[in-house]
Each structure stands twice: as C-alpha cells, then as structure tokens.
Amino acid sequence: MQTIDIASLSPSPPKVEPFAVSPTEAARLAGLGRTTIYAALGSGALKSLKIGKRRLIAVDALRSWLLSHEVAP
C-alpha cells in the first residue's frame, strides 16, 4: 500500500523575494562583513534607502554594487 504525504498536497505560498534588506542581511547575502557594507554605504558606493530610522539596501542596488567589483578571468 502506498502512503501519501498530506503536507505535500497542500499548496505552499509562493516565495516572495525581498525588495530591500537591512545592512546586516545584505552582508549575509553577499558573504561579506557588516563593516564592508557600512564602508560602502559611507563612501556612497552602495546606495541605500532611509525610511524613518531604518536603513535599507535595495537588493538590486546590492547586486549592481557587487557586479561593479567583478574582475575579468
């Protein structure tokens, strides 16, 4: 007799990609230290958003900043 996992039958909600992340989360996503992220923010190399007291980094800005450091093979 075959068993069916009932949990696999219910649809899971679609995974939503964040539009912006905290500097700590940006560092984790990029595999870098927070100090590096804050240095890039301070120099203006990495753009960020400020909403109230909260500082956020758009995921697209993080991706662009990372790609600007790409080196040729």
Contact map, one row per residue, 1 for C-alpha under 8 A:
1110000000000000000000000000000000000000000000000000000000000000000000000
1111000000000000000000000000000000000000000000000000000000000000000000000
1111100000000000000000000000000000000000000000000000000000000000000000000
0111110000000000000000000000000000000000000000000000000000000000000000000
0011111110000000000000000000000000000000000000000000000000000000000000000
0001111111000000000000000000000000000000000000000000000000000000000000000
0000111111000000000000000000000000000000000000000000000000000000000000000
0000111111100000000000000000000000000000000000000000000000000000000000000
0000111111100000000000000000000000000000000000000000000000000000000000000
0000011111110000000000000000000000000000000000000000000000000000000000000
0000000111111000000000000000000000000000000000000000000000000000000000000
0000000001111100000000000000000000000000000000000000000000000000000000000
0000000000111110000000000000000000000000000000000000000000000000000000000
0000000000011111000000000000000000000000000000000000000000000000000000000
0000000000001111100000000000000000000000000000000000000000000000000000000
0000000000000111110000000000000000000000000000000000000000000000000000000
0000000000000011111000000000000000000000000000000000000000000000000000000
0000000000000001111110000000000000000000000000000000000000100000000000000
0000000000000000111110000000000000000000000000000000000001110000000000000
0000000000000000011111000000000000000000000000000000000111100000000000000
0000000000000000011111111100000000000000000000000000000111100000000000000
0000000000000000000111111100000000000000000000000000001110000000000000000
0000000000000000000011111110000001001100000000000000001110000000000000000
0000000000000000000011111111000001000000000000000000000000000000000000000
0000000000000000000011111111100000000000000000000000000000000000000000000
0000000000000000000011111111110000001000000000000000000010100100000000000
0000000000000000000000111111111111011000000000000000000000000000000000000
0000000000000000000000011111111110000000000000000000000000000000000000000
0000000000000000000000001111111100000000000000000000000000000000000000000
0000000000000000000000000111111100000000000000000000000000000000010000000
0000000000000000000000000011111110000000000000000000000000000000000000000
0000000000000000000000000011111111011000000000000000000000000000000000000
0000000000000000000000000011001111111000000000000000000000000000000000000
0000000000000000000000110010000111111100000000000000000000000000000000000
0000000000000000000000000000000011111110000000000000000000000000000000000
0000000000000000000000000010000111111111000000000000000000000000000000000
0000000000000000000000100110000111111111100001000000000000000000000000000
0000000000000000000000100000000001111111110000000000000000000000000000000
0000000000000000000000000000000000111111111000000000000000000000000000000
0000000000000000000000000000000000011111111111000000000000000000000000000
0000000000000000000000000000000000001111111111110000000000000000000000000
0000000000000000000000000000000000000111111110000000000000000000000000000
0000000000000000000000000000000000000011111111000000000000000000000000000
0000000000000000000000000000000000000001111111100000000000000000000000000
0000000000000000000000000000000000000001111111100000000000000000100000000
0000000000000000000000000000000000001001101111110000000000001100100000000
0000000000000000000000000000000000000000100111111000000011001100000000000
0000000000000000000000000000000000000000100001111100001111001000000000000
0000000000000000000000000000000000000000000000111110001111000000000000000
0000000000000000000000000000000000000000000000011111111100000000000000000
0000000000000000000000000000000000000000000000001111111100000000000000000
0000000000000000000000000000000000000000000000000111110000000000000000000
0000000000000000000000000000000000000000000000000111111000000000000000000
0000000000000000000000000000000000000000000000000111111100000000000000000
0000000000000000000001100000000000000000000000011110111110000000000000000
0000000000000000000111100000000000000000000000011110011111000000000000000
0000000000000000000111100100000000000000000000111000001111101100000000000
0000000000000000001110000000000000000000000000111000000111111100000000000
0000000000000000011110000100000000000000000000000000000011111110000000000
0000000000000000001000000000000000000000000000000000000001111111000000000
0000000000000000000000000000000000000000000001110000000011111111100000000
0000000000000000000000000100000000000000000001100000000011111111110000000
0000000000000000000000000000000000000000000000000000000000111111111000000
0000000000000000000000000000000000000000000000000000000000011111111100000
0000000000000000000000000000000000000000000011000000000000001111111110000
0000000000000000000000000000010000000000000000000000000000000111111111000
0000000000000000000000000000000000000000000000000000000000000011111111000
0000000000000000000000000000000000000000000000000000000000000001111111000
0000000000000000000000000000000000000000000000000000000000000000111111100
0000000000000000000000000000000000000000000000000000000000000000011111110
0000000000000000000000000000000000000000000000000000000000000000000011111
0000000000000000000000000000000000000000000000000000000000000000000001111
0000000000000000000000000000000000000000000000000000000000000000000000111
